[in-house]
Amino acid sequence: MGVPAYGQVPMPARPPTDPFQQNPEQLFNTTDADRSGRLDLKELKRALYAGGFPDFSTKAAKLMIGMFDRESKKHIDRANFMALWKYLCDWKKSYDGFDKDRSGTVDQNELKAAIQGFGYRFSEPFYAKVNKWFDEDGNGSISFDEFITLFCELQTLTEIFKKHDKAMNGIGEFQYEDFLSAVFSLNH
């Protein structure tokens, strides 16, 4: 059987249920439809779906490419995909650990525990806002995709903020354009 035309790799009818049992090298090879040695956004979403992460939004996939694309080319190569896969599996274990009621999602209290577990301390009203901002489907809880989006954005913004917090006291000095660049970079 020949190599399918670019963009013609179909999604499996049903994704595997356990991403920990997947071979990321094989996933990369299977979803690199154009055999370029790198995955673009569509190919990455196919790889995630086929690998047992079926619910990743385009936004989450873009954020992950942004984190693992060392050359800012809007794709990830094989080595970066392997690192991304490990990152996702590690976060999935963490997510499952915070899902105390085993509902498959993280409610507002579980999300607060997760955020605090990673060393962040915010006011009670802020936790409620975070839950509302990242609950994309409005069901009152945070899916794994939403969790990844939240922590990718939190990590990215924290790294940017640290560069402007010279005294490391939680107070950063920003030019307005620097602030806007930081926020806008998350969505583009």
HUKA-V920084 format. One record per residue. PHI is phi as a letter, one per 30 degrees, with the letter a starting at -180 (999 if undefined). PSI is psi in degrees with one decimal (none if undefined). OMEGA is omega in degrees with one decimal (* if undefined). Layout:
# HUKA-V920084
PHI_PSI_OMEGA / PHI_PSI_OMEGA
This chain:
# HUKA-V920084
999_132.1_-177.7 / d_171.7_177.8 / d_129.3_179.6 / d_154.5_177.3 / d_151.7_179.5 / e_132.5_177.8 / i_2.5_-176.3 / c_9.1_178.1 / d_115.7_-177.2 / d_153.1_172.9 / d_140.1_174.1 / d_151.2_-179.1 / e_-40.5_179.7 / b_126.0_-178.6 / d_151.9_173.8 / d_154.5_-175.5 / c_-13.5_-175.5 / b_99.4_-179.4 / d_-20.2_-179.1 / d_-17.1_-180.0 / c_3.1_-175.8 / d_152.9_174.6 / c_104.7_-175.6 / d_-31.6_178.0 / d_-44.9_179.3 / d_-40.8_177.0 / e_-43.4_179.1 / d_-49.8_-177.6 / d_-39.2_-178.2 / d_-35.8_-174.5 / c_-7.3_174.6 / d_75.6_-170.6 / d_-36.4_-177.8 / c_4.0_178.5 / h_38.5_-178.5 / d_-13.6_-176.1 / i_11.4_178.1 / a_158.9_-179.8 / c_131.2_171.9 / d_-174.5_-176.1 / e_-48.5_-178.9 / d_-42.0_179.7 / d_-39.4_178.0 / d_-44.1_178.9 / d_-38.1_176.7 / d_-42.4_-179.7 / d_-43.7_179.0 / d_-44.2_179.2 / d_-51.8_-178.2 / d_-27.8_-177.3 / d_0.8_176.6 / j_8.7_174.6 / c_73.9_-169.5 / d_-15.4_-169.3 / c_20.9_-177.6 / d_126.2_177.7 / d_164.2_175.2 / d_-40.2_179.5 / e_-47.3_-179.7 / d_-42.4_179.7 / d_-40.4_177.1 / d_-42.6_178.8 / d_-41.1_-179.4 / d_-40.5_175.6 / d_-43.8_178.9 / e_-36.6_-179.6 / d_-31.4_-173.1 / c_-5.0_178.2 / d_95.4_-174.8 / d_-18.2_-176.6 / c_4.0_-178.7 / h_46.4_180.0 / c_4.2_179.8 / i_33.1_171.8 / a_167.7_176.3 / b_141.0_179.0 / d_179.9_-176.3 / e_-49.3_-177.8 / d_-41.5_179.7 / d_-31.5_175.5 / d_-40.3_178.4 / d_-41.8_178.0 / d_-41.0_178.0 / d_-43.3_-179.1 / d_-43.8_177.9 / d_-44.1_177.9 / e_-48.0_-179.8 / d_-43.2_179.3 / d_-40.1_176.5 / d_-44.1_178.9 / d_-34.0_179.1 / d_-40.6_176.8 / d_-43.2_178.9 / d_-47.9_179.9 / e_-48.8_179.8 / d_-34.4_177.7 / d_-32.5_179.2 / d_-16.9_177.7 / d_73.8_-172.6 / d_-33.8_-178.1 / d_3.4_178.4 / h_36.9_179.8 / d_-14.6_-175.7 / j_-4.9_175.5 / b_168.8_179.4 / c_121.0_179.2 / d_179.8_-174.4 / e_-41.6_179.2 / d_-39.5_177.8 / d_-36.9_178.1 / d_-42.7_177.4 / e_-44.7_178.8 / d_-38.4_178.8 / d_-48.9_-179.1 / d_-44.7_178.5 / d_-34.8_178.3 / d_-24.4_178.0 / c_13.3_171.2 / j_5.8_179.1 / c_140.7_177.5 / b_119.3_-179.9 / b_170.0_177.1 / d_158.5_178.4 / e_-46.9_179.2 / d_-32.5_-179.4 / d_-39.5_177.3 / e_-41.4_178.4 / d_-39.9_177.9 / d_-43.1_179.6 / e_-45.2_178.9 / e_-44.0_-179.7 / d_-43.9_-178.4 / d_-38.1_-173.1 / c_-5.7_176.0 / d_76.2_-173.6 / e_-37.5_-177.2 / c_-0.8_174.6 / i_22.0_-177.6 / d_3.4_177.1 / i_-2.5_178.6 / b_169.0_-174.8 / c_120.6_176.1 / d_171.8_179.2 / d_-42.4_177.4 / e_-46.5_179.3 / d_-37.1_177.9 / d_-47.2_178.3 / d_-43.8_179.0 / e_-47.6_179.0 / e_-51.5_-174.6 / d_-28.8_172.8 / d_-46.2_179.8 / d_-42.4_180.0 / d_-44.0_179.4 / d_-45.9_-179.3 / d_-48.1_-179.5 / d_-35.4_177.8 / d_-44.0_179.1 / d_-41.1_177.7 / d_-44.4_-178.6 / d_-41.5_-178.6 / e_-34.1_179.8 / d_-22.4_-177.7 / c_-1.2_179.8 / c_73.6_-173.6 / e_-36.1_-178.6 / d_-4.2_-178.5 / h_44.9_-179.9 / c_12.1_179.3 / i_13.3_178.4 / b_115.9_-179.1 / c_149.6_176.0 / c_115.1_-176.4 / b_143.1_161.2 / d_150.1_-177.2 / e_-41.2_179.3 / d_-36.2_177.3 / d_-43.0_178.0 / d_-49.6_179.8 / d_-40.2_177.8 / e_-42.3_179.6 / d_-46.9_-177.9 / d_-45.8_-177.9 / d_-29.8_-178.6 / d_-23.4_-179.0 / d_-24.5_-175.0 / c_5.4_-178.4 / b_none_*
